[in-house]
């Protein structure tokens, strides 16, 4: 009977300062290749950065970044397409949108009911995870009146109705 080792053949080593510097320069060079009208939100770029870093450092460690830096650069649309896909994926699962009717079922039980989303705040924490908070409002006497602020995505269910004036 043999015992199979699950130990990796090589010990994992975090990215070195030099690898990070190279990655930052390459990431900025890739961003600079984007057309001027390709305005990607900061949070999309910051979500792309760790993916780029992992790919770049893997390439550095296996010796596969040289051609990309010298005579064979990637086509400019390659990075733009990757960011576009990331942006679309990020917004596809973003929950409710501004002007959408939602059902609130959060911790403030007295406030359970239907509201209109009148503001969405997106922030990245120190680990790069996105936090989305909603401002929910009621429509009374021709105006939106704020009912709840700082509402988490898990406290609402988006309904199919959108605001129409």
LINBEL-V765577 format. One record per pair of residues at least 12 apart in sequence whose ideal C-beta (glycine too) atoms are under 8 Angstrom apart, sorted by the first residue. I is the first residue (numbers start at 0). GAP is how many residues later the second one is. D is the distance in Angstrom with one decimal. If there is no record, write none. Layout:
# LINBEL-V765577
i gap d
I GAP D
I GAP D
This chain:
# LINBEL-V765577
i gap d
14 38 7.1
14 42 5.1
18 37 7.7
18 38 5.0
18 41 5.5
18 42 7.9
19 33 7.5
21 34 7.0
21 38 6.4
21 43 7.7
22 29 6.9
22 30 5.0
22 33 4.3
22 34 6.3
22 37 7.9
25 26 7.7
25 30 5.7
25 39 7.6
25 42 7.9
25 43 7.4
26 22 6.3
26 25 5.2
26 26 7.6
26 29 7.4
29 22 7.3
29 44 7.6
29 49 4.3
30 14 7.1
30 48 7.3
32 40 7.9
32 43 4.2
32 46 6.3
32 47 7.9
33 42 6.8
33 45 6.5
33 46 5.1
33 49 7.6
34 41 7.4
34 45 7.1
37 42 5.4
37 45 7.7
39 43 5.0
39 44 7.9
39 47 6.1
40 46 7.1
42 47 7.5
42 79 5.9
42 80 8.0
42 81 5.6
42 87 6.4
43 39 6.0
43 42 5.7
43 43 4.6
43 46 6.2
44 38 7.1
45 78 5.7
45 82 6.2
46 39 6.0
46 43 6.6
46 77 7.8
46 81 6.7
46 83 7.4
47 34 6.9
47 35 5.7
47 38 5.4
48 79 7.8
49 78 6.2
50 35 7.9
89 40 7.5
93 26 7.9
93 38 6.6
93 59 7.9
94 37 6.7
94 39 8.0
94 58 4.5
94 61 6.9
94 63 5.9
95 21 4.8
95 24 7.7
95 38 6.6
95 57 7.9
95 60 6.0
95 62 4.1
96 20 6.7
96 23 7.5
96 61 7.8
96 65 7.6
97 19 5.5
97 20 6.8
97 21 7.0
97 22 6.0
98 17 6.8
98 18 6.7
98 19 7.9
98 63 5.3
98 64 3.9
99 16 7.3
99 17 5.1
99 58 5.7
99 59 7.1
99 61 7.3
99 62 5.3
99 63 7.4
100 13 5.9
100 14 7.4
100 15 6.0
100 16 8.0
100 57 8.0
100 58 4.4
100 59 8.0
100 60 4.2
100 61 7.2
100 62 7.6
101 12 7.0
101 13 6.0
101 14 7.7
101 15 5.8
101 32 7.5
101 34 6.8
101 54 4.2
101 55 6.3
101 56 5.5
101 57 6.0
102 53 6.6
102 54 4.6
102 56 6.1
103 32 6.0
103 44 6.6
103 47 6.7
103 51 6.2
103 52 5.5
104 50 6.4
104 51 7.3
104 52 6.8
105 42 7.8
105 45 6.1
105 46 7.0
105 48 7.9
105 49 3.0
105 50 7.3
106 48 7.1
107 40 7.0
110 36 6.7
110 37 5.9
113 45 7.1
114 21 3.6
114 22 6.1
114 23 6.2
114 32 5.6
114 33 6.8
115 20 7.0
115 21 5.2
115 22 7.3
115 23 6.0
115 28 6.4
115 47 5.9
116 17 5.3
116 18 7.3
116 19 6.3
116 20 7.9
116 39 7.9
117 17 5.2
117 18 7.2
117 19 4.3
117 26 5.2
117 28 7.1
118 15 7.0
118 16 3.7
119 12 6.5
119 13 7.5
119 14 5.9
119 15 7.7
120 12 4.7
120 13 7.9
120 14 7.8
131 20 7.6
131 21 5.1
132 16 7.6
132 17 5.0
132 18 6.3
132 19 6.6
133 14 7.8
133 17 4.4
133 18 7.9
133 19 7.4
133 22 6.4
134 13 7.3
134 14 5.0
134 15 8.0
134 16 7.4
135 12 4.4
135 13 7.8
135 15 5.6
135 20 7.4
